[in-house]
Amino acid sequence: MKLSVENYVPRERVGELEGLKMIKDAGFDCVDYSFYWAKDEFPMYTEEYQSYARSLRAYLDSIGLRCNQAHAPFPVTSDGSLSLEDPAYRRVVQSLEAAAILGADAIIVHAAGVPAGCSDTEFDYNVKFYQSLEPYAEKFGIRVAVENLFFRDKKRNCIRGRLGSPFELNAMIKALNSPWFVACVDLGHASITGFEPEEFIRGMDSKILQALHVQDTDYLEDRHQLPFLAKLNWPEIMKALTEYGYEGDFTFELTGYLRSLPADLLPEGLHFAHSVGQYLLNLREDET
């Protein structure tokens, strides 16, 4: 199992190439490339995204850092048309191609909310949404990872799940019925939608769990903290991954933790995150 970390915060603080080098120097094997939260001038959003992705792949190869997975932009649609005429949807499709160029095995794509005026259930609409991406996934040779999510129900003043249970996530992958779709479990999202992460992992159908977003939280908000800085039970989580037979990478999504650090402390913060990741992988090895 390889150690990976998303690159949004390093890129935001020190720039694309320096951020990737910082991740490599911290000891990480891989990077989860982030396409989200970027401004319109982000090179991956422009007409030159292919050439930019190729140049970035060459840089990754030169420093010995592999892109193991990526995260598509969100929102995933502006008008619900599931058409390339929709700028948000077009960016998602571009991110599939660019992530494949970078070498990613899978790209996490968030589920969509049901557009106004659509009579579909949320589940049925998202089956259509993900199925619309299948030809692109096959064309570019990259799997789409469906993640357990949450949203804020303002009417009831609470957090609710969107594919927020292992039952719903299993059902979505089963409905899509394609080798181009796998599951990604975000451990923090599981905890705020009513499931212990280890319970969520154990509830996943065999072999469909192929990606992780590893973060710690306090069960109240989506904190994206480093493990052991909040409340999740990490020995039990690692035990559950071993029991499941998880064969994917161990990918940190630590925007909360990394954003709390001054830029000058990012290298040390990433080094420490790598040490924590290695400690957790050693826990898993102790279980085998």
ABEGO torsion letter per residue (X at the ends): XBBBBBAAAAAAAAEAAAAAAAAAAAGBABBBBBABGBBAABAAABAAAAAAAAAAAAAAAAAGBBBABBBBBOBABAAGAGBAABAAAAAAAAAAAAAAAAGBABBBBBBBBBBBGBABBAAAAAAAAAAAAAAAAAAAGBBBBBBBBBBBBAAAGBBBBBGABAAAAAAAAAAAGBAABBBBBBAAAAAAAGBBAAAAAAABBBGABABBBBBBBAGABBAGBBBGABABBAAAAAAAAAAAGBABBBBBBAAAAAAABBAAAAAAAAAAAAAAAAAAAAAAAAAX
